[in-house]
């Protein structure tokens, strides 16, 4: 079972992944927590796969 997101940033990140947002459409608050556009492109697919596998 997955744990519930704790912080607002985690909630926004999950919402952005769910909606498949591009880097340009990410809220500035989320962009600030990521070090680069490349990190977003690495993390988003990983999270989607984890969610689909039920991790």
C-alpha positions as CSV (number, residue, x, y, z in Angstrom):
1,X,0.0,0.0,0.0
2,X,1.3,3.5,-0.9
3,X,1.7,6.1,1.7
4,X,-0.2,9.4,1.4
5,X,1.7,12.4,0.3
6,X,2.9,14.4,3.3
7,X,3.9,17.8,1.9
8,X,2.1,20.2,-0.5
9,X,5.1,19.8,-2.8
10,X,4.6,16.0,-2.9
11,X,0.9,16.5,-3.6
12,X,1.6,18.9,-6.4
13,X,4.3,16.6,-7.8
14,X,1.9,13.6,-7.9
15,X,-0.8,15.8,-9.6
16,X,1.7,16.9,-12.2
17,X,2.7,13.3,-12.9
18,X,-0.9,12.2,-13.1
19,X,-1.7,15.0,-15.5
20,X,1.5,14.3,-17.5
21,X,2.5,18.0,-17.3
22,X,5.4,19.3,-19.3
23,X,8.3,21.1,-17.6
24,X,6.9,24.4,-18.9
25,X,3.5,23.7,-17.3
26,X,4.8,22.7,-13.9
27,X,4.0,25.1,-11.1
28,X,7.0,27.2,-10.2
29,X,6.9,25.7,-6.7
30,X,7.6,22.3,-8.1
31,X,10.3,23.5,-10.6
32,X,12.1,25.0,-7.6
33,X,12.3,21.6,-5.8
34,X,13.8,20.0,-8.9
35,X,17.4,20.7,-9.9
36,X,16.7,20.7,-13.6
37,X,14.4,20.0,-16.5
38,X,16.3,16.8,-17.1
39,X,15.6,15.6,-13.5
40,X,11.8,16.1,-14.2
41,X,12.1,14.0,-17.3
42,X,13.9,11.3,-15.4
43,X,11.6,11.3,-12.3
44,X,8.2,11.5,-14.0
45,X,8.4,8.2,-16.0
46,X,9.8,6.4,-12.9
47,X,7.0,7.5,-10.7
48,X,4.4,6.6,-13.3
49,X,5.9,3.1,-13.6
50,X,5.9,2.8,-9.8
51,X,2.3,3.8,-9.6
52,X,1.3,1.3,-12.2
53,X,3.1,-1.5,-10.5
54,X,1.5,-0.5,-7.2
55,X,4.8,0.2,-5.4
